[in-house]
Amino acid sequence: MIQLSKRMNMLARLAPEGGILADIGTDHGYLPIALMQEGHISGAIAMDINKGPLMRAKAHIREAGLASYIETRRSDGLEKLEPGEADTILIAGMGGPLMADILEKKLPVAAASVLVLQPQSDFYGFRDYLCRRGFAIKQEAMTEDGGKFYTAMVCRMEKPYSLTDREKYFGPVLLKKRPGVFLDFVRREIGLWTPVIARLEEQIEKGGASPRIIQRKEQLTQYVKYGEEVLAE
């Protein structure tokens, strides 16, 4: 049996039971293998843009005796996936802008499936993209693994909606459920960015700061303020 990391296990727990999973950027193929071994899914399509990882995934799938259940495809994002081929699409470990680009390039495919998404950066911009495109955030989860915090979400295409700035930064579901790991994350973010703000303020006071630096200081100040509000509630 495949033993998953805490991050990968979080993603596995978010994947709906039954049906076919499309794992985009599958790397070693461990996630679809583990879900098949648990009987959590009925089949999978393991996809990756790079030949090397896909060959490794194919070897691991074969070693697990699951070649009849997990198909491998070399694909740039969702390029080689057609609407209706997968009940669930999982995309993880990529920056928010890249993930949004992957969804946008084959929107009909993304709209036809449940999405399990784990962006690595720009959560504000990525959640803004999701709500503008109508991908409703149904679930969110967070875990700490190896000293890093990871956030994942489950989305379904519905209709465009709006989120507050605080929801875009921290997640609408996480803000409601407030799990302990999420509060730890917020504390860490405040501790990380407060001294940065102080250094930017010092630079601005000395004069000569660019508009970009001033804007960055304002953004971080607002972000930390939202975090402090979350902890105070």
C-alpha angles and dihedrals in degrees: 000000000000114000110215128208118246090260093050092044090055089055092046091054091052094052111101116244121256127012132068123313123208108204108199113203090012095176104180094005092236097135099056089041092053093046091050092048089053092048088238094131133027096222145337146214111218110203134183136163093221123075096213098057091042091054090050091049091050090052093049091048091051092048089052090053092241102116090116091056105036119056121196124216132178104228141155099234111304094342096115096040121093128204112279096016093107132035091201131030117200121195118173144160097031133113117268095245092052091047092051089049091052092052094044095052092060103022095157090057093047091046092054096059143050108261124219106191133182111179119190099206147014096036091171094055094041095051088046089055092048095053094044090051094045100249101147114214104230100169137012131190136181134196138175115230125172093347094308130105120228127194125199133179141192116222138183128191111253121133136311115282138164136252129196118246090254091053091050091052100043107017129260096243095043090051090055099043097036098195116195094251090055092053089049088053092051091050090050092050092051091049092047099049103034094077090044089056090050091053092048091049090052091050092049092048090054089057132234096079113150122238087251092059092047091050092048091052091051092049094049092046091054092045092053090046090055090049092052090050090053092053092045094056 
